[in-house]
Amino acid sequence: MKDFKPIKQEKTVISIRLDIDRLAIIDKEAGKVDISRNEFIVQCIDYALNNMNK
């Protein structure tokens, strides 16, 4: 079994502008799975980047 080696990923704070309706959808969907708005957006971005047509 491999040893567990936790790492701290470097993160930065950014600002984005969203229309109010889109933000409401994000908040609703994040609430459904009990995660933060930030985590939901990060997962959406990861999903999009991993599923782009190359």
Phi and psi in degrees as a GROMACS rama.xvg file:
@    title "Ramachandran Plot"
@    xaxis  label "Phi"
@    yaxis  label "Psi"
@TYPE xy
-72.2538  147.383  LYS-2
-72.3764  143.109  ASP-3
-78.9066  123.694  PHE-4
-128.683  93.9303  LYS-5
-66.3386  145.86  PRO-6
-126.721  151.9  ILE-7
-104.587  113.679  LYS-8
-79.0931  136.865  GLN-9
-72.12  132.474  GLU-10
-128.655  158.903  LYS-11
-136.677  156.761  THR-12
-93.1693  132.75  VAL-13
-128.844  170.408  ILE-14
-124.078  136.775  SER-15
-130.957  156.353  ILE-16
-112.769  125.76  ARG-17
-126.674  149.631  LEU-18
-72.4232  156.09  ASP-19
-60.0656  -39.7167  ILE-20
-64.8733  -40.2813  ASP-21
-66.5661  -40.4112  ARG-22
-63.2197  -38.2469  LEU-23
-62.8772  -40.0612  ALA-24
-64.7732  -44.2573  ILE-25
-59.9572  -46.4963  ILE-26
-62.1957  -41.4725  ASP-27
-63.5328  -47.6974  LYS-28
-67.6785  -38.5772  GLU-29
-64.2655  -38.9613  ALA-30
-64.534  -33.7843  GLY-31
-60.4726  -32.9465  LYS-32
-109.345  9.63277  VAL-33
56.547  49.4024  ASP-34
-126.973  163.992  ILE-35
-71.4781  159.264  SER-36
-55.8741  -44.7477  ARG-37
-59.8591  -48.4439  ASN-38
-63.2164  -38.7953  GLU-39
-60.9574  -47.3412  PHE-40
-63.0822  -42.7854  ILE-41
-59.8757  -44.2167  VAL-42
-66.3135  -36.6286  GLN-43
-63.4753  -43.4647  CYS-44
-63.8279  -45.6589  ILE-45
-58.3093  -44.4705  ASP-46
-60.4227  -47.5251  TYR-47
-61.3195  -45.5011  ALA-48
-65.4347  -36.7676  LEU-49
-77.3352  -12.7469  ASN-50
-118.994  17.3111  ASN-51
-71.8479  145.267  MET-52
-71.4753  127.361  ASN-53
